[in-house]
Amino acid sequence: MPDHVVPPQFITIVSISNKIESKQGSLVTIFSLWNTMMGTSILSIPWALKMAGFANGVALLILMAALMCYSAYRIISITHGMEAKLSLSEGLPLANYGYLDFSDVCQHYLGKFGLYTAITCSLMSLVGGMIVYWILMSNFLYNTVSFFAKTSTGNDSVLCPTSDNTNTSNITDQLSVNFESLYTLANPDINVRLYNKVWDLTSTVPVFLLLLLFPLLNFKSPTFFTKFNSLATISVTYLMIFTVVKATKWGVNIEFKDKFSEHYSPNISSNLAALTGIAALAYFIHNCVLSILRSHKKPENGVRDLTIAFFLVCFTYIFIGVGLYISFPLQKSCIQDNILNNLPLDDSLAFAARACMLLQMVAVFPLLIYVFRVQFFHVVSGNIYPGVLKVVLMNLLMCAISILFACFLPKIGKVIGFVGAFCGFSYALGLPFLIHLISLYEKHQLTWHSFFIHTFFILLGFANFIAQFFISGH
């Protein structure tokens, strides 16, 4: 989710048939929801604020949290309403239900089209998560190895790979070239030049990563990797500490009035869709919210806990994003879609952040592959493990797609924006609100007021997706 700490994509949308005893209370439920939504988007929030404008960006982060929370609530209410309807029609107590998935609801109201649309959207979000993960893992692996391979001086400087505030298409490549060129000048040895050719951020490291990860992708069960979910919480906690330390060291460096100031930041920008696309994925929990809430001891508190979780997620994104943005010591145009790329190889705090997140992602990526495989083969063949050969070929295909993006389009801001806007339009806004309107119509409760509001939200999601094609700087 992407690319989340415990990504929402880890929860398959295949219906569950056996009842599981509810165990967790409100505190655990809220933490599970927060833990699920916190993901790789967090590294792109400062860049998204740059693209949208500071005040506009903060406001949009809050509004997107409210909208995505409301759409998640609609999924819960629609599903529970359908469960009550089935319970009444079959003369069974409601306790016999509670395990319908949203894909079942889509099939009930929209037929096979709804079912396959829900599954396709879930699979697309998984593929997007894999791509973002591979790009970031390649980046973190490159910088982590280079930290040891090249002389570390404990440098606390900040990098600005380009002074052009609209041209960000070659940021990652420029960083790689800058690091390598500086080191080569200081160490004019042929081995250094060979190292730079063999260990290149966008041509060789994504392939080397395959050698590290592929043996981990073919396990029949991912149980071992689920034990490392706590690494995600550690990563986010460290990033919050990292933000406090850097912001304290850098101080406040932002100016809203003087356009000629080095630290000038507009409050609004026409590229606001860059933030709304990222925020749509940052708050995307819709294909697993039912799975988390069904384990609640008191289901009647589920909506309340969902709202609290969205508030905490929004606070965390704003805390880290705003903290790093307002304290960033160079021009705001220098901020990259991965904020860690603004810090040099030998920054000790940045090294720890990269190493921690690399370890977390290596543990999480096999789960992404596994859930994609389960969903895909369940729909295609009805068998979640159709044999070693097909599983290996599927894993190779997914890795190949991820490697191609890591080599030729290693821009997580762009990838997260498109994936988030697509998931937001289709699964988070389109399907829930459309089915909500159909449900109201069938019960003769549909009003013009409700129709226009929910149709507006659907069109807003579609406009957000289309706007991703027209963002300046992508």
Secondary structure, DSSP 8 states (H G I E B T S, - for coil): ---BSS-GGGS--S---S-----B-HHHHHHHHHHHH-BGGGGGHHHHHHHH-HHHHHHHHHHHHHHHHHHHHHHHHHHHHHHHHHHHHHT--GGG-----HHHHHHHHHHHHHHHHHHHHHHHHHHHHHHHHHHHHHHHHHHHHHHHHS----------S-S-SS--TTHHHHHHHHHHHHHHHHS--HHHHHHHHHS-TTTTHHHHHHHHHGGGS--S--HHHHTTTHHHHHHHHHHHHHHHHHHHHH----BSS-TTSTTB--S--TTTHHHHHHHHHHT--TTTHHHHHTTBS-GGGHHHHHHHHHHHHHHHHHHHHHHHHHH--S-GGG--SSGGGGS-TT-HHHHHHHHHHHHHHHHHHHHHHHHHHHHHHHHHTS-S---HHHHHHHHHHHHHHHHHHHHH---HHHHHHHHHHHHIIIIIIIHHHHHHHHHHHHTT---HHHHHHHHHHHHHHHHHHHHGGG-TT-
